[in-house]
Amino acid sequence: MPVDVGVDAYPGLELHGTVDSIGAATGSQFALIPAQNATGNWVKVTQRITVRVKLDEANEANMPELRSGMSATVAVDTGRTTLEKML
């Protein structure tokens, strides 16, 4: 799936790539002692799944050095929209 990446440290720079792999589960699933609510009231909490993005080689000409922990905005084109749910 195609991916567009914007890095907060480099405004105006847009990188392109593809999804290389998707993690097996969220980090809490792999925790030794997973957090659980003792009262039995289960609340949905947003979880993050690791996605590895392979950047296109065409980006190398103008790509600055990227560091681990940089804030980025990543948009993955899945080929579907939320409007399709209404149909």
N, C-alpha and C positions, 0 to 999 in steps of 0.2 A: 504494500500500500504506500502511496506517495506521502511524504512528510515535508512540512514547512517549519523551519525553526528560526525563532528570533531570540537573540541573546541580549539581556538587559544592559550588559556592560558595553555593548557595541550597537547603539541606536542606528536604525536605518539599514543594518545588515540583515539580509534574509538568506538563510542557507536551505538547501534542498537535499532530500535523501529518501530512503525507503526504510520500512520497518524490517529489521534484521531478525529479531526474535522477541517473544513475549514471555514474561516470567510465569512460573507454574502457579504461584499464589501470592497473596499479600505477605508482607513481612510478619504480621501478627500470626499467621498460620505456621510459621517456622519457629516461633518463639518457644523457648524451653518451658516457660510457664505463661500461657496465653492469658491476656486480661479478659476476665468474665465478670459480668454484673451479678453480684450475690443476691440481689433482691428478686431476680427473675424477670425484671422489666428490661427487655432487650430493646436497645435503641440502635437505629441504623447510624453507623459512623462511616464517613467516606474513607475508603481504603485505596491505597495506591498500588498498582501492579507495575513492576519494572518492565520497561520496553526499551530494547536496544535499537538505536537508529544508526544506519550506515549512511554517512554523508556522501553525496556525489563527488566524484573527482573534479568536476567542473568548479567546485567551490574552492579548491586549493589555491587558486591564483589570488583571491582576495580574502582568504580566511585568516583571521588573527588567531593567536594561540588561545585555545579553550582550556579552562581549568575545571577540575572536579568541584562541584558545589556552586557553580555559577547559576544564577536564575535564568530560566529560559521559558519561552512560550512555544509550545509545540502543538501543531495542528496536523492530525492524521486524517487523510481523506479515505473514508471507508467505502465510499461509493453509495452511501445511503444518507438520508436526512431524517430528522425527527418528525417531519411532516408525513413520512411514510407510515408511521404508527397510526395515524388517523384514518387511513384508508382501509 
